[in-house]
Amino acid sequence: MGPAIRRRRTWTAFAFLAPSLLGMIIFFVFPLIMTVVYSFTAFDLSNAPRWNNFANWKFLFGGDPLIGQAALNTLWFVAILVPVRIAGAMLVAWALTRARRSSGALRTLYYLPALVPPVASTIAFVFLLNPATGPVNRLLEAVGIQGPGWFTDPSWSKPALVMLGLWVLGDIMVIFLAALLDVPTEQYEAAELDGANGLQRFRHITIPNMAPVLLFALITGVIAALQYFTEPAVASSTAMGKSSVGAGTSTTLGWPDGSTLTYGQLLYSKAFGANLFGYASAMAVVLLVVAGAVTFVLLRRFSSFSPEVAS
């Protein structure tokens, strides 16, 4: 193949890739670079950005009184909500593979909550878990149990959001169900002949075959938890009887007592509530770095347990 033909094929390939490359540059690379630049400026959209060196970063790591609580709440959701949703989705998917009758109807039933918009599902949960008039606490009182405050109690607000996350686990459940049905049945039969019990078959057959799917669910779940915004924001404002969400640093932010304040909510309030776009850019850069680092660590850890690497 001559040089002229190679150049022609190279330019042809670039021509086909141009729309995607241009879109990536305009909507990803350029905004990312500008976010880093704005993190070193005082920027409020009303005036031109003014360079303020490391003032935003100093306030982020040593001056913001809300950043610590927001970071701890976000880490709580990463450490609790993500594993609980993965375990719950795995349990439901496993149960559906064992269903003899009406398996299609059951799959539809478990998946339907995932189609409900997050705002609507959160509002519904707040009313269901209303400590005074909600049906959940009324049922608990009927059996002699004093129901908790749920979204009005700082110690129960985050567990209530975990319950909401379990209700809408259909998106992960469908993926796990497909992966479970794809595990070769002859491996289970061979292990059963060798005397392996159910737990051993799950550990040595199911988990290795589902490792890529579990990694996908873990990484996407962690990234979503780091950006957790809609559900806690709507829950706090609805439980207070407010109609606005994320209105600066108002009393609805993270209510009750900051227990539902997440990093994403604080970032949003600083940018669109207080017009501190330079400081919000610094927060966004930190969020990107943390998400990238967590993804890198999970991928490295996954490669250590990958069946392909082990073989």
N, C-alpha and C positions, 0 to 999 in steps of 0.2 A: 504493500500500500504506500503510495507516494505521499510526500509532505502536503501537497495541495489537497488531496482527498482527506487526509487526517484533519487539516485545518477546517475544511468545509464541514466535516462531521462534528467537529468540536463546536463550531459556531451554530450549527443546526441544533445541537443538544442545548446550548445556552439559550437559543431562541425559544425552545419549548419550555425551558426552566425559568425564563425571564418573568412571567407573571407571578409565579410562586416566590422567586427570589426578591422581586420588587415588593410584593406584599409583606414578606418577612422583614425587609429593611425598613419599610415605612411604618408598619404596625408593631414591630417587636424591637429591632435593633436600635432605631432612632429614639423611640420612647425610653428604652432602657438607658441609653447614653444620657439623655436629657434628665432622667430621674436622678442619676448619679451627680450630674452637674448641679441641678437644683438643690440637692441635699447640702450643698455648701453655700447656699444663698438664703436671703430673706425674701420670700416671694408670696404675694397675696392676691395675685391676678389683677389688682387695681393699679399697681405700680410695677415698673420694670424690676426684674430681679436684682438685688444688691448683694454683692459678695460679702459673706460674713465669716469666712474661713471655717473653723470647726465649732461654731457656736451651737448649731443644731445637734451635732454629735455629742457635745459636752452635756447639753440639756437632756438628750436621750439617755445617756448612760450615767447621769448623776444628778439631774435636776427635776425630772418629771415625776411628780408624786404618784401618778397613776400607772406608770409603765410597769412597775414591779408586780402589782396586783394583776394587771392585764396579762402579763407574760405567764404568771403562775396559773391563772385560770385557763389560758390557752394550752399550757403544758398538761394540765389536768385533763382536758378534753382529748389531747393526743394520747395520753397514757391510759385513759379509761374508756372513752367513747369508741375509739378505733378498735381496740381488741374486743370489746363487748359486741360491737356490730359484726366483726368478722366471725367471732365464735357463734353468735346467734344465727348469722346467715348460713354458716356451715351446718349447724344443727338442723335448721329448717330444710336445707337442701338434702341432707342425709335422710331426714324423715320422709321427704317427698319421693326419694328413690325407693323407699320401702312401701310406699302406698300402693295397695292392690286395686282399690276402686276409687273412682272419681279423682284420679291424680291430676287430670287436666283442670278440673274445677278448683282443686286445692292450689295448684300453681297460680292460677289466675287470681284467686283470693289473696294469696300472700304477696303477689306482685302489685295489685291494685293500689295500695297506699303509696307506693313509690311514684305514682302518676299524679298524686295530689300536689299542688304547688306548695312550696315550703311555708309561705305566709299563711295560707289557709289551714294547713295542718297544724302549725304552731298555735294559731288562734283557737282552733278546735280543742287542742290539748289544754290550753290555759283555762277554757271554760269547763272542760271535763274534770280538771284537777282543781277547780275553785274550792278552797277549803270550806266555804260556807254553803254554797249551793251546788257544787259539782256532784255528779252522780257517783264518782269514785269514792269520795269520802262518805257519802250517804250509805253506800253499800258496806263500807268498812264499819260505820256506826251500827248498821243493822246486825252485824255479827259481833259487836262489842269491842271494836277496835277504834281508838281515837286516831283519826286521819291526820297526817302532817299538813303543814302549810303549803307545801309544794313550791309554786313560784312566788309565794310571799314570804318564804322562810329561806335565809341564806344557806342553811345546811342542807336544804332539799331542792334548791333551784337547779343545781347542776345534775343531780340524779334524775330529776324530772326531764331534763333535756336528753339524758341518755335513754330514758324510756321512749321519748319521741324518736330518737335515732333508731331504736330497735323496731319501732312500728313501721318505719319507712326503709327497711333493709332489703326490699325486694330487688333493687338494682344489683346488689352484690349476690343475693341469693340465686338469681337466674344464672349468673356467671359460674358460681360454684356448682349449681345443678348440672350445667353442661359439662363441666370438668369431671364431676363424679361419674356421670354416665359414660364418659370417655375412657375411664380407667379399665384396662383389659380384665375381663372376668376370669380368664385363665390364671392370672396371678393370684387372685383370691382363692380359687380352687386349689392351686398348688400349695399355698400357705396353709389352707385348712387341712389338707392331707398331711402336712408336716406337723400338725398339732398346734398351729398358731390360733390364739383366741382372738376375739373381736378387737380388743385394744391393740394387740400386736399387729393385726392386719391393717388397722387404721394408721398406726405409726410407721410401719415399714413399707406399706404399699400405697395407701391413699395419699398420705402427706407427700412422699417423693414425687408421685405422679402429678399432684396438684401444686407443686412448688412454684412454677412460673405464675399460675393464677393467684396463689396466695401472695406472692411478691407484688403483683399488680394491684391487688386489693389493699395491701399494706401501704404501698407508696402513695397511691391516689387518696387513701383514707387519711394519711398523715398530712399530705398537702392540703386537703380540704379542711382538716381540723385546725391547721395553722392559720387558715383564712376564715375560720368559723365566724359568721356574721349574722345572717338572716334570722336564724332561729332564736339565738339569745336576744337579739335586738328587738324582735317582734314580741317575744315572751315578756321582756321587762316592761316595754311600753304598754302592752295589753293588760298585764297584771296590775299596772298602775292606773288603768283606765284612760290612757293617753292615746291619741291618734297619730302623733308624730313619732318618727324613728330617727335616731341619730342626730338630733338637733343640738349640735355642739356638745358641751359638757353639762347638759341639763341633768335634772334629778332622775330622769328615766335611764340614763346611761349606766348599764350594769346593775340595775335595781333587781333584788334588794341588797343594799349595802355593798355594791360592787361585786357580788358573787357571780354574776353572769357577764361581767365586763371582759371582753376578749381583745386580743391585739388588733384584730381587724376592725372592731368597733372604735377603738381608740384612734386608730389611723384615720378612719373615715371622719370622725368628729373633729380631729385636728385639721384635716384638709377642707372639708365642706361645711363644718360648723364654725371653726375659729379662723378659717382662711390662712392657716399656717402651712402653705403648700411646700415650703422648703423643709420644714421639720417633718411633714408627712412623707416627703420624698426620702429623707434619711431613714424613717421607719420602714418604708417600702423596700429600700435596699437591704436593710437588716433581715427583713422577712424573706427576701429572695435568697440571701446567702444561707440562712438557716435551712430553708427548704432544699436548696441545692446540696448542702452538707449532709442533711439527713438522707436524701436520696442516694448520694454517693456511698454513704456508710451501709445502707441497706443493700445496695447492689453488690458491694464488696463482700458483705456477710453472706449474701445469697450465693455468690460464686463459690464460697467455701463448702456449701452443702449441696450444690448442683449435682445431680446424678451424672451429667456428662463429664464434669470435672473429676468426680470420684472414680469414674471408670477409666 
